[in-house]
Amino acid sequence: MEAELPEYAERVLDTADRIPPGRVMTYGDVAEWLEEGGPRQVGRVMALYGGAVPWWRVVRADGALLPGSELRALEHYRAEGTPLREAGRAADGHIPRIDMRRARWDGGD
């Protein structure tokens, strides 16, 4: 028997599901969009339940890829054409960041 998701978690996951391919929202953007909770609460929901939605589209505000999931996320970003900023030589592992200025979605059409 599947446990029922908390109502807030359902709303977070529904929002993540609405983000178009190639676009992203920050944890804080999702909380603001829902007018409830904050970045930490959204992050917790995504960590616990986010596997069934496009989790890679909910990101850190600085555009850094989620530690431990960078390569899986990067595959999705490249497949969807998400705007990226290539990493400089000094960047750890040469992992690019999301170009937040171009990739951020405000929830509109």
PDB file as gemmi writes it, atoms N, CA and C in Angstrom:
CRYST1    1.000    1.000    1.000  90.00  90.00  90.00 P 1                      
ATOM      1  N   MET A   1       0.840  -1.190   0.000  1.00  0.00           N  
ATOM      2  CA  MET A   1       0.000   0.000   0.000  1.00  0.00           C  
ATOM      3  C   MET A   1       0.879   1.245   0.000  1.00  0.00           C  
ATOM      4  N   GLU A   2       0.625   2.140  -0.914  1.00  0.00           N  
ATOM      5  CA  GLU A   2       1.427   3.344  -1.044  1.00  0.00           C  
ATOM      6  C   GLU A   2       0.998   4.391  -0.024  1.00  0.00           C  
ATOM      7  N   ALA A   3       1.970   4.949   0.675  1.00  0.00           N  
ATOM      8  CA  ALA A   3       1.655   6.005   1.643  1.00  0.00           C  
ATOM      9  C   ALA A   3       1.224   7.266   0.898  1.00  0.00           C  
ATOM     10  N   GLU A   4       0.279   7.976   1.469  1.00  0.00           N  
ATOM     11  CA  GLU A   4      -0.201   9.201   0.846  1.00  0.00           C  
ATOM     12  C   GLU A   4       0.813  10.319   1.064  1.00  0.00           C  
ATOM     13  N   LEU A   5       1.070  11.083   0.027  1.00  0.00           N  
ATOM     14  CA  LEU A   5       1.991  12.215   0.127  1.00  0.00           C  
ATOM     15  C   LEU A   5       1.366  13.334   0.945  1.00  0.00           C  
ATOM     16  N   PRO A   6       2.178  14.016   1.747  1.00  0.00           N  
ATOM     17  CA  PRO A   6       1.660  15.217   2.398  1.00  0.00           C  
ATOM     18  C   PRO A   6       1.202  16.224   1.325  1.00  0.00           C  
ATOM     19  N   GLU A   7       0.193  17.007   1.639  1.00  0.00           N  
ATOM     20  CA  GLU A   7      -0.386  17.939   0.664  1.00  0.00           C  
ATOM     21  C   GLU A   7       0.670  18.926   0.134  1.00  0.00           C  
ATOM     22  N   TYR A   8       1.521  19.430   1.016  1.00  0.00           N  
ATOM     23  CA  TYR A   8       2.564  20.359   0.578  1.00  0.00           C  
ATOM     24  C   TYR A   8       3.503  19.685  -0.422  1.00  0.00           C  
ATOM     25  N   ALA A   9       3.864  18.445  -0.147  1.00  0.00           N  
ATOM     26  CA  ALA A   9       4.751  17.700  -1.055  1.00  0.00           C  
ATOM     27  C   ALA A   9       4.107  17.543  -2.425  1.00  0.00           C  
ATOM     28  N   GLU A  10       2.814  17.240  -2.450  1.00  0.00           N  
ATOM     29  CA  GLU A  10       2.112  17.116  -3.734  1.00  0.00           C  
ATOM     30  C   GLU A  10       2.187  18.411  -4.523  1.00  0.00           C  
ATOM     31  N   ARG A  11       2.011  19.531  -3.828  1.00  0.00           N  
ATOM     32  CA  ARG A  11       2.048  20.838  -4.497  1.00  0.00           C  
ATOM     33  C   ARG A  11       3.443  21.145  -5.035  1.00  0.00           C  
ATOM     34  N   VAL A  12       4.476  20.814  -4.268  1.00  0.00           N  
ATOM     35  CA  VAL A  12       5.861  21.034  -4.725  1.00  0.00           C  
ATOM     36  C   VAL A  12       6.124  20.190  -5.974  1.00  0.00           C  
ATOM     37  N   LEU A  13       5.754  18.923  -5.914  1.00  0.00           N  
ATOM     38  CA  LEU A  13       6.012  18.023  -7.043  1.00  0.00           C  
ATOM     39  C   LEU A  13       5.216  18.430  -8.275  1.00  0.00           C  
ATOM     40  N   ASP A  14       3.987  18.909  -8.078  1.00  0.00           N  
ATOM     41  CA  ASP A  14       3.174  19.386  -9.191  1.00  0.00           C  
ATOM     42  C   ASP A  14       3.856  20.594  -9.853  1.00  0.00           C  
ATOM     43  N   THR A  15       4.408  21.479  -9.039  1.00  0.00           N  
ATOM     44  CA  THR A  15       5.108  22.651  -9.578  1.00  0.00           C  
ATOM     45  C   THR A  15       6.330  22.217 -10.374  1.00  0.00           C  
ATOM     46  N   ALA A  16       7.116  21.291  -9.829  1.00  0.00           N  
ATOM     47  CA  ALA A  16       8.301  20.789 -10.539  1.00  0.00           C  
ATOM     48  C   ALA A  16       7.903  20.185 -11.880  1.00  0.00           C  
ATOM     49  N   ASP A  17       6.774  19.502 -11.893  1.00  0.00           N  
ATOM     50  CA  ASP A  17       6.275  18.864 -13.117  1.00  0.00           C  
ATOM     51  C   ASP A  17       5.894  19.876 -14.193  1.00  0.00           C  
ATOM     52  N   ARG A  18       5.518  21.081 -13.798  1.00  0.00           N  
ATOM     53  CA  ARG A  18       5.080  22.123 -14.737  1.00  0.00           C  
ATOM     54  C   ARG A  18       6.238  22.874 -15.394  1.00  0.00           C  
ATOM     55  N   ILE A  19       7.431  22.793 -14.816  1.00  0.00           N  
ATOM     56  CA  ILE A  19       8.570  23.539 -15.358  1.00  0.00           C  
ATOM     57  C   ILE A  19       8.890  22.974 -16.745  1.00  0.00           C  
ATOM     58  N   PRO A  20       8.912  23.831 -17.757  1.00  0.00           N  
ATOM     59  CA  PRO A  20       9.156  23.329 -19.123  1.00  0.00           C  
ATOM     60  C   PRO A  20      10.581  22.787 -19.300  1.00  0.00           C  
ATOM     61  N   PRO A  21      10.752  21.837 -20.211  1.00  0.00           N  
ATOM     62  CA  PRO A  21      12.104  21.356 -20.528  1.00  0.00           C  
ATOM     63  C   PRO A  21      13.013  22.527 -20.893  1.00  0.00           C  
ATOM     64  N   GLY A  22      14.243  22.474 -20.426  1.00  0.00           N  
ATOM     65  CA  GLY A  22      15.206  23.525 -20.725  1.00  0.00           C  
ATOM     66  C   GLY A  22      15.125  24.724 -19.798  1.00  0.00           C  
ATOM     67  N   ARG A  23      14.199  24.705 -18.846  1.00  0.00           N  
ATOM     68  CA  ARG A  23      14.031  25.806 -17.898  1.00  0.00           C  
ATOM     69  C   ARG A  23      14.174  25.267 -16.480  1.00  0.00           C  
ATOM     70  N   VAL A  24      14.400  26.155 -15.509  1.00  0.00           N  
ATOM     71  CA  VAL A  24      14.562  25.754 -14.117  1.00  0.00           C  
ATOM     72  C   VAL A  24      13.874  26.753 -13.195  1.00  0.00           C  
ATOM     73  N   MET A  25      13.598  26.306 -11.981  1.00  0.00           N  
ATOM     74  CA  MET A  25      13.173  27.177 -10.880  1.00  0.00           C  
ATOM     75  C   MET A  25      14.073  26.833  -9.698  1.00  0.00           C  
ATOM     76  N   THR A  26      14.366  27.830  -8.875  1.00  0.00           N  
ATOM     77  CA  THR A  26      15.137  27.555  -7.663  1.00  0.00           C  
ATOM     78  C   THR A  26      14.192  27.005  -6.594  1.00  0.00           C  
ATOM     79  N   TYR A  27      14.794  26.445  -5.549  1.00  0.00           N  
ATOM     80  CA  TYR A  27      13.986  25.967  -4.419  1.00  0.00           C  
ATOM     81  C   TYR A  27      13.146  27.121  -3.870  1.00  0.00           C  
ATOM     82  N   GLY A  28      13.766  28.299  -3.763  1.00  0.00           N  
ATOM     83  CA  GLY A  28      13.059  29.481  -3.279  1.00  0.00           C  
ATOM     84  C   GLY A  28      11.956  29.929  -4.218  1.00  0.00           C  
ATOM     85  N   ASP A  29      12.207  29.827  -5.537  1.00  0.00           N  
ATOM     86  CA  ASP A  29      11.169  30.181  -6.524  1.00  0.00           C  
ATOM     87  C   ASP A  29       9.926  29.314  -6.331  1.00  0.00           C  
ATOM     88  N   VAL A  30      10.141  28.013  -6.112  1.00  0.00           N  
ATOM     89  CA  VAL A  30       9.014  27.093  -5.945  1.00  0.00           C  
ATOM     90  C   VAL A  30       8.225  27.471  -4.692  1.00  0.00           C  
ATOM     91  N   ALA A  31       8.928  27.753  -3.591  1.00  0.00           N  
ATOM     92  CA  ALA A  31       8.254  28.145  -2.344  1.00  0.00           C  
ATOM     93  C   ALA A  31       7.462  29.441  -2.545  1.00  0.00           C  
ATOM     94  N   GLU A  32       8.075  30.389  -3.254  1.00  0.00           N  
ATOM     95  CA  GLU A  32       7.405  31.664  -3.524  1.00  0.00           C  
ATOM     96  C   GLU A  32       6.170  31.449  -4.400  1.00  0.00           C  
ATOM     97  N   TRP A  33       6.308  30.612  -5.414  1.00  0.00           N  
ATOM     98  CA  TRP A  33       5.206  30.296  -6.325  1.00  0.00           C  
ATOM     99  C   TRP A  33       4.029  29.694  -5.548  1.00  0.00           C  
ATOM    100  N   LEU A  34       4.351  28.827  -4.570  1.00  0.00           N  
ATOM    101  CA  LEU A  34       3.319  28.169  -3.766  1.00  0.00           C  
ATOM    102  C   LEU A  34       2.802  29.051  -2.633  1.00  0.00           C  
ATOM    103  N   GLU A  35       3.526  30.161  -2.384  1.00  0.00           N  
ATOM    104  CA  GLU A  35       3.216  31.058  -1.269  1.00  0.00           C  
ATOM    105  C   GLU A  35       3.189  30.298   0.056  1.00  0.00           C  
ATOM    106  N   GLU A  36       4.123  29.350   0.188  1.00  0.00           N  
ATOM    107  CA  GLU A  36       4.204  28.550   1.409  1.00  0.00           C  
ATOM    108  C   GLU A  36       5.590  27.925   1.510  1.00  0.00           C  
ATOM    109  N   GLY A  37       6.082  27.837   2.758  1.00  0.00           N  
ATOM    110  CA  GLY A  37       7.376  27.196   2.982  1.00  0.00           C  
ATOM    111  C   GLY A  37       8.519  28.068   2.504  1.00  0.00           C  
ATOM    112  N   GLY A  38       9.675  27.465   2.403  1.00  0.00           N  
ATOM    113  CA  GLY A  38      10.869  28.157   1.951  1.00  0.00           C  
ATOM    114  C   GLY A  38      11.763  27.185   1.212  1.00  0.00           C  
ATOM    115  N   PRO A  39      12.958  27.644   0.814  1.00  0.00           N  
ATOM    116  CA  PRO A  39      13.861  26.790   0.045  1.00  0.00           C  
ATOM    117  C   PRO A  39      14.184  25.459   0.735  1.00  0.00           C  
ATOM    118  N   ARG A  40      14.369  25.482   2.041  1.00  0.00           N  
ATOM    119  CA  ARG A  40      14.714  24.238   2.750  1.00  0.00           C  
ATOM    120  C   ARG A  40      13.573  23.227   2.711  1.00  0.00           C  
ATOM    121  N   GLN A  41      12.345  23.719   2.863  1.00  0.00           N  
ATOM    122  CA  GLN A  41      11.193  22.810   2.818  1.00  0.00           C  
ATOM    123  C   GLN A  41      11.037  22.200   1.427  1.00  0.00           C  
ATOM    124  N   VAL A  42      11.226  23.029   0.406  1.00  0.00           N  
ATOM    125  CA  VAL A  42      11.142  22.521  -0.975  1.00  0.00           C  
ATOM    126  C   VAL A  42      12.261  21.507  -1.216  1.00  0.00           C  
ATOM    127  N   GLY A  43      13.462  21.821  -0.756  1.00  0.00           N  
ATOM    128  CA  GLY A  43      14.589  20.896  -0.904  1.00  0.00           C  
ATOM    129  C   GLY A  43      14.326  19.563  -0.227  1.00  0.00           C  
ATOM    130  N   ARG A  44      13.717  19.616   0.943  1.00  0.00           N  
ATOM    131  CA  ARG A  44      13.398  18.381   1.681  1.00  0.00           C  
ATOM    132  C   ARG A  44      12.394  17.540   0.898  1.00  0.00           C  
ATOM    133  N   VAL A  45      11.354  18.181   0.375  1.00  0.00           N  
ATOM    134  CA  VAL A  45      10.361  17.452  -0.429  1.00  0.00           C  
ATOM    135  C   VAL A  45      11.042  16.815  -1.641  1.00  0.00           C  
ATOM    136  N   MET A  46      11.883  17.580  -2.321  1.00  0.00           N  
ATOM    137  CA  MET A  46      12.552  17.053  -3.518  1.00  0.00           C  
ATOM    138  C   MET A  46      13.470  15.884  -3.161  1.00  0.00           C  
ATOM    139  N   ALA A  47      14.158  15.987  -2.017  1.00  0.00           N  
ATOM    140  CA  ALA A  47      15.062  14.905  -1.597  1.00  0.00           C  
ATOM    141  C   ALA A  47      14.274  13.627  -1.275  1.00  0.00           C  
ATOM    142  N   LEU A  48      13.124  13.780  -0.643  1.00  0.00           N  
ATOM    143  CA  LEU A  48      12.347  12.611  -0.225  1.00  0.00           C  
ATOM    144  C   LEU A  48      11.486  12.018  -1.341  1.00  0.00           C  
ATOM    145  N   TYR A  49      10.884  12.889  -2.154  1.00  0.00           N  
ATOM    146  CA  TYR A  49       9.857  12.423  -3.099  1.00  0.00           C  
ATOM    147  C   TYR A  49      10.115  12.803  -4.555  1.00  0.00           C  
ATOM    148  N   GLY A  50      11.182  13.527  -4.841  1.00  0.00           N  
ATOM    149  CA  GLY A  50      11.375  14.125  -6.161  1.00  0.00           C  
ATOM    150  C   GLY A  50      11.739  13.197  -7.298  1.00  0.00           C  
ATOM    151  N   GLY A  51      12.002  11.934  -7.002  1.00  0.00           N  
ATOM    152  CA  GLY A  51      12.439  11.015  -8.049  1.00  0.00           C  
ATOM    153  C   GLY A  51      11.431  10.779  -9.161  1.00  0.00           C  
ATOM    154  N   ALA A  52      10.149  11.034  -8.893  1.00  0.00           N  
ATOM    155  CA  ALA A  52       9.103  10.753  -9.881  1.00  0.00           C  
ATOM    156  C   ALA A  52       8.811  11.939 -10.788  1.00  0.00           C  
ATOM    157  N   VAL A  53       9.475  13.074 -10.546  1.00  0.00           N  
ATOM    158  CA  VAL A  53       9.268  14.280 -11.352  1.00  0.00           C  
ATOM    159  C   VAL A  53      10.614  14.722 -11.923  1.00  0.00           C  
ATOM    160  N   PRO A  54      10.618  15.695 -12.842  1.00  0.00           N  
ATOM    161  CA  PRO A  54      11.895  16.188 -13.381  1.00  0.00           C  
ATOM    162  C   PRO A  54      12.662  16.989 -12.322  1.00  0.00           C  
ATOM    163  N   TRP A  55      13.255  16.272 -11.369  1.00  0.00           N  
ATOM    164  CA  TRP A  55      13.958  16.863 -10.217  1.00  0.00           C  
ATOM    165  C   TRP A  55      15.077  17.804 -10.627  1.00  0.00           C  
ATOM    166  N   TRP A  56      15.677  17.560 -11.774  1.00  0.00           N  
ATOM    167  CA  TRP A  56      16.807  18.380 -12.221  1.00  0.00           C  
ATOM    168  C   TRP A  56      16.394  19.798 -12.585  1.00  0.00           C  
ATOM    169  N   ARG A  57      15.098  20.052 -12.692  1.00  0.00           N  
ATOM    170  CA  ARG A  57      14.619  21.399 -13.035  1.00  0.00           C  
ATOM    171  C   ARG A  57      14.403  22.272 -11.801  1.00  0.00           C  
ATOM    172  N   VAL A  58      14.585  21.734 -10.592  1.00  0.00           N  
ATOM    173  CA  VAL A  58      14.507  22.515  -9.349  1.00  0.00           C  
ATOM    174  C   VAL A  58      15.934  22.572  -8.814  1.00  0.00           C  
ATOM    175  N   VAL A  59      16.483  23.786  -8.756  1.00  0.00           N  
ATOM    176  CA  VAL A  59      17.931  23.937  -8.580  1.00  0.00           C  
ATOM    177  C   VAL A  59      18.301  24.947  -7.494  1.00  0.00           C  
ATOM    178  N   ARG A  60      19.582  24.945  -7.179  1.00  0.00           N  
ATOM    179  CA  ARG A  60      20.127  25.941  -6.260  1.00  0.00           C  
ATOM    180  C   ARG A  60      20.162  27.302  -6.958  1.00  0.00           C  
ATOM    181  N   ALA A  61      20.014  28.354  -6.175  1.00  0.00           N  
ATOM    182  CA  ALA A  61      19.953  29.713  -6.735  1.00  0.00           C  
ATOM    183  C   ALA A  61      21.241  30.119  -7.449  1.00  0.00           C  
ATOM    184  N   ASP A  62      22.375  29.530  -7.064  1.00  0.00           N  
ATOM    185  CA  ASP A  62      23.646  29.901  -7.706  1.00  0.00           C  
ATOM    186  C   ASP A  62      23.902  29.135  -9.004  1.00  0.00           C  
ATOM    187  N   GLY A  63      22.990  28.237  -9.362  1.00  0.00           N  
ATOM    188  CA  GLY A  63      23.135  27.481 -10.608  1.00  0.00           C  
ATOM    189  C   GLY A  63      24.066  26.290 -10.511  1.00  0.00           C  
ATOM    190  N   ALA A  64      24.656  26.051  -9.327  1.00  0.00           N  
ATOM    191  CA  ALA A  64      25.547  24.892  -9.153  1.00  0.00           C  
ATOM    192  C   ALA A  64      24.711  23.616  -9.189  1.00  0.00           C  
ATOM    193  N   LEU A  65      25.258  22.578  -9.797  1.00  0.00           N  
ATOM    194  CA  LEU A  65      24.532  21.320  -9.906  1.00  0.00           C  
ATOM    195  C   LEU A  65      24.556  20.589  -8.572  1.00  0.00           C  
ATOM    196  N   LEU A  66      23.505  19.820  -8.322  1.00  0.00           N  
ATOM    197  CA  LEU A  66      23.326  19.113  -7.063  1.00  0.00           C  
ATOM    198  C   LEU A  66      24.467  18.125  -6.819  1.00  0.00           C  
ATOM    199  N   PRO A  67      25.219  18.319  -5.724  1.00  0.00           N  
ATOM    200  CA  PRO A  67      26.338  17.406  -5.431  1.00  0.00           C  
ATOM    201  C   PRO A  67      25.865  15.953  -5.369  1.00  0.00           C  
ATOM    202  N   GLY A  68      26.591  15.092  -6.057  1.00  0.00           N  
ATOM    203  CA  GLY A  68      26.251  13.679  -6.092  1.00  0.00           C  
ATOM    204  C   GLY A  68      25.361  13.306  -7.268  1.00  0.00           C  
ATOM    205  N   SER A  69      24.709  14.300  -7.871  1.00  0.00           N  
ATOM    206  CA  SER A  69      23.819  14.036  -9.007  1.00  0.00           C  
ATOM    207  C   SER A  69      24.210  14.854 -10.224  1.00  0.00           C  
ATOM    208  N   GLU A  70      25.407  15.448 -10.179  1.00  0.00           N  
ATOM    209  CA  GLU A  70      25.813  16.376 -11.247  1.00  0.00           C  
ATOM    210  C   GLU A  70      25.763  15.747 -12.630  1.00  0.00           C  
ATOM    211  N   LEU A  71      26.323  14.550 -12.763  1.00  0.00           N  
ATOM    212  CA  LEU A  71      26.426  13.957 -14.100  1.00  0.00           C  
ATOM    213  C   LEU A  71      25.065  13.531 -14.639  1.00  0.00           C  
ATOM    214  N   ARG A  72      24.218  12.973 -13.768  1.00  0.00           N  
ATOM    215  CA  ARG A  72      22.857  12.613 -14.215  1.00  0.00           C  
ATOM    216  C   ARG A  72      22.090  13.863 -14.612  1.00  0.00           C  
ATOM    217  N   ALA A  73      22.198  14.923 -13.796  1.00  0.00           N  
ATOM    218  CA  ALA A  73      21.501  16.174 -14.105  1.00  0.00           C  
ATOM    219  C   ALA A  73      22.030  16.764 -15.412  1.00  0.00           C  
ATOM    220  N   LEU A  74      23.337  16.745 -15.580  1.00  0.00           N  
ATOM    221  CA  LEU A  74      23.971  17.306 -16.777  1.00  0.00           C  
ATOM    222  C   LEU A  74      23.458  16.626 -18.045  1.00  0.00           C  
ATOM    223  N   GLU A  75      23.254  15.311 -17.993  1.00  0.00           N  
ATOM    224  CA  GLU A  75      22.690  14.595 -19.149  1.00  0.00           C  
ATOM    225  C   GLU A  75      21.312  15.172 -19.500  1.00  0.00           C  
ATOM    226  N   HIS A  76      20.484  15.381 -18.479  1.00  0.00           N  
ATOM    227  CA  HIS A  76      19.144  15.944 -18.711  1.00  0.00           C  
ATOM    228  C   HIS A  76      19.242  17.358 -19.280  1.00  0.00           C  
ATOM    229  N   TYR A  77      20.108  18.195 -18.681  1.00  0.00           N  
ATOM    230  CA  TYR A  77      20.243  19.585 -19.155  1.00  0.00           C  
ATOM    231  C   TYR A  77      20.675  19.626 -20.607  1.00  0.00           C  
ATOM    232  N   ARG A  78      21.630  18.802 -20.955  1.00  0.00           N  
ATOM    233  CA  ARG A  78      22.128  18.805 -22.346  1.00  0.00           C  
ATOM    234  C   ARG A  78      21.052  18.291 -23.297  1.00  0.00           C  
ATOM    235  N   ALA A  79      20.318  17.262 -22.886  1.00  0.00           N  
ATOM    236  CA  ALA A  79      19.258  16.709 -23.739  1.00  0.00           C  
ATOM    237  C   ALA A  79      18.126  17.724 -23.944  1.00  0.00           C  
ATOM    238  N   GLU A  80      17.849  18.543 -22.914  1.00  0.00           N  
ATOM    239  CA  GLU A  80      16.750  19.506 -22.981  1.00  0.00           C  
ATOM    240  C   GLU A  80      17.188  20.874 -23.502  1.00  0.00           C  
ATOM    241  N   GLY A  81      18.493  21.084 -23.678  1.00  0.00           N  
ATOM    242  CA  GLY A  81      18.978  22.374 -24.151  1.00  0.00           C  
ATOM    243  C   GLY A  81      18.947  23.461 -23.092  1.00  0.00           C  
ATOM    244  N   THR A  82      19.055  23.072 -21.823  1.00  0.00           N  
ATOM    245  CA  THR A  82      19.085  24.056 -20.740  1.00  0.00           C  
ATOM    246  C   THR A  82      20.342  24.910 -20.879  1.00  0.00           C  
ATOM    247  N   PRO A  83      20.211  26.247 -20.827  1.00  0.00           N  
ATOM    248  CA  PRO A  83      21.398  27.104 -20.937  1.00  0.00           C  
ATOM    249  C   PRO A  83      22.387  26.843 -19.791  1.00  0.00           C  
ATOM    250  N   LEU A  84      23.635  26.575 -20.166  1.00  0.00           N  
ATOM    251  CA  LEU A  84      24.686  26.300 -19.185  1.00  0.00           C  
ATOM    252  C   LEU A  84      25.825  27.290 -19.352  1.00  0.00           C  
ATOM    253  N   ARG A  85      26.536  27.508 -18.278  1.00  0.00           N  
ATOM    254  CA  ARG A  85      27.786  28.284 -18.311  1.00  0.00           C  
ATOM    255  C   ARG A  85      28.906  27.289 -18.098  1.00  0.00           C  
ATOM    256  N   GLU A  86      29.757  27.162 -19.093  1.00  0.00           N  
ATOM    257  CA  GLU A  86      30.853  26.204 -18.969  1.00  0.00           C  
ATOM    258  C   GLU A  86      31.751  26.577 -17.799  1.00  0.00           C  
ATOM    259  N   ALA A  87      32.256  25.565 -17.135  1.00  0.00           N  
ATOM    260  CA  ALA A  87      33.109  25.765 -15.963  1.00  0.00           C  
ATOM    261  C   ALA A  87      34.473  26.282 -16.371  1.00  0.00           C  
ATOM    262  N   GLY A  88      35.021  27.122 -15.543  1.00  0.00           N  
ATOM    263  CA  GLY A  88      36.401  27.564 -15.750  1.00  0.00           C  
ATOM    264  C   GLY A  88      37.360  26.449 -15.368  1.00  0.00           C  
ATOM    265  N   ARG A  89      38.613  26.602 -15.730  1.00  0.00           N  
ATOM    266  CA  ARG A  89      39.602  25.565 -15.429  1.00  0.00           C  
ATOM    267  C   ARG A  89      39.736  25.316 -13.933  1.00  0.00           C  
ATOM    268  N   ALA A  90      39.493  26.322 -13.118  1.00  0.00           N  
ATOM    269  CA  ALA A  90      39.642  26.179 -11.674  1.00  0.00           C  
ATOM    270  C   ALA A  90      38.437  25.484 -11.026  1.00  0.00           C  
ATOM    271  N   ALA A  91      37.331  25.384 -11.755  1.00  0.00           N  
ATOM    272  CA  ALA A  91      36.118  24.788 -11.190  1.00  0.00           C  
ATOM    273  C   ALA A  91      36.336  23.314 -10.872  1.00  0.00           C  
ATOM    274  N   ASP A  92      35.797  22.902  -9.764  1.00  0.00           N  
ATOM    275  CA  ASP A  92      35.931  21.523  -9.304  1.00  0.00           C  
ATOM    276  C   ASP A  92      35.328  20.559 -10.331  1.00  0.00           C  
ATOM    277  N   GLY A  93      36.147  19.691 -10.889  1.00  0.00           N  
ATOM    278  CA  GLY A  93      35.675  18.688 -11.831  1.00  0.00           C  
ATOM    279  C   GLY A  93      35.210  19.238 -13.163  1.00  0.00           C  
ATOM    280  N   HIS A  94      35.418  20.529 -13.398  1.00  0.00           N  
ATOM    281  CA  HIS A  94      35.013  21.174 -14.658  1.00  0.00           C  
ATOM    282  C   HIS A  94      33.524  20.989 -14.951  1.00  0.00           C  
ATOM    283  N   ILE A  95      32.703  20.953 -13.899  1.00  0.00           N  
ATOM    284  CA  ILE A  95      31.249  20.800 -14.065  1.00  0.00           C  
ATOM    285  C   ILE A  95      30.653  22.185 -14.340  1.00  0.00           C  
ATOM    286  N   PRO A  96      29.900  22.321 -15.437  1.00  0.00           N  
ATOM    287  CA  PRO A  96      29.281  23.625 -15.712  1.00  0.00           C  
ATOM    288  C   PRO A  96      28.202  23.953 -14.693  1.00  0.00           C  
ATOM    289  N   ARG A  97      27.759  25.190 -14.712  1.00  0.00           N  
ATOM    290  CA  ARG A  97      26.624  25.631 -13.900  1.00  0.00           C  
ATOM    291  C   ARG A  97      25.490  25.988 -14.847  1.00  0.00           C  
ATOM    292  N   ILE A  98      24.312  26.055 -14.295  1.00  0.00           N  
ATOM    293  CA  ILE A  98      23.167  26.503 -15.078  1.00  0.00           C  
ATOM    294  C   ILE A  98      23.297  28.012 -15.254  1.00  0.00           C  
ATOM    295  N   ASP A  99      23.015  28.492 -16.455  1.00  0.00           N  
ATOM    296  CA  ASP A  99      22.990  29.935 -16.708  1.00  0.00           C  
ATOM    297  C   ASP A  99      21.633  30.436 -16.207  1.00  0.00           C  
ATOM    298  N   MET A 100      21.604  30.859 -14.938  1.00  0.00           N  
ATOM    299  CA  MET A 100      20.333  31.208 -14.293  1.00  0.00           C  
ATOM    300  C   MET A 100      19.614  32.368 -14.987  1.00  0.00           C  
ATOM    301  N   ARG A 101      20.371  33.307 -15.501  1.00  0.00           N  
ATOM    302  CA  ARG A 101      19.748  34.454 -16.178  1.00  0.00           C  
ATOM    303  C   ARG A 101      18.894  33.992 -17.359  1.00  0.00           C  
ATOM    304  N   ARG A 102      19.379  33.002 -18.088  1.00  0.00           N  
ATOM    305  CA  ARG A 102      18.666  32.523 -19.280  1.00  0.00           C  
ATOM    306  C   ARG A 102      17.730  31.347 -19.012  1.00  0.00           C  
ATOM    307  N   ALA A 103      18.020  30.532 -18.004  1.00  0.00           N  
ATOM    308  CA  ALA A 103      17.258  29.296 -17.792  1.00  0.00           C  
ATOM    309  C   ALA A 103      16.101  29.437 -16.799  1.00  0.00           C  
ATOM    310  N   ARG A 104      16.149  30.463 -15.968  1.00  0.00           N  
ATOM    311  CA  ARG A 104      15.150  30.580 -14.891  1.00  0.00           C  
ATOM    312  C   ARG A 104      13.758  30.822 -15.458  1.00  0.00           C  
ATOM    313  N   TRP A 105      12.796  30.090 -14.915  1.00  0.00           N  
ATOM    314  CA  TRP A 105      11.390  30.178 -15.358  1.00  0.00           C  
ATOM    315  C   TRP A 105      10.578  30.813 -14.255  1.00  0.00           C  
ATOM    316  N   ASP A 106       9.705  31.747 -14.615  1.00  0.00           N  
ATOM    317  CA  ASP A 106       8.931  32.488 -13.605  1.00  0.00           C  
ATOM    318  C   ASP A 106       7.535  31.900 -13.393  1.00  0.00           C  
ATOM    319  N   GLY A 107       7.241  30.791 -14.040  1.00  0.00           N  
ATOM    320  CA  GLY A 107       5.933  30.168 -13.868  1.00  0.00           C  
ATOM    321  C   GLY A 107       4.890  30.654 -14.872  1.00  0.00           C  
ATOM    322  N   GLY A 108       5.270  31.599 -15.724  1.00  0.00           N  
ATOM    323  CA  GLY A 108       4.338  32.098 -16.744  1.00  0.00           C  
ATOM    324  C   GLY A 108       4.364  31.243 -17.988  1.00  0.00           C  
ATOM    325  N   ASP A 109       3.571  31.664 -18.984  1.00  0.00           N  
ATOM    326  CA  ASP A 109       3.501  30.886 -20.234  1.00  0.00           C  
ATOM    327  C   ASP A 109       4.683  31.110 -21.085  1.00  0.00           C  
TER     328      ASP A 109                                                      
END                                                                             
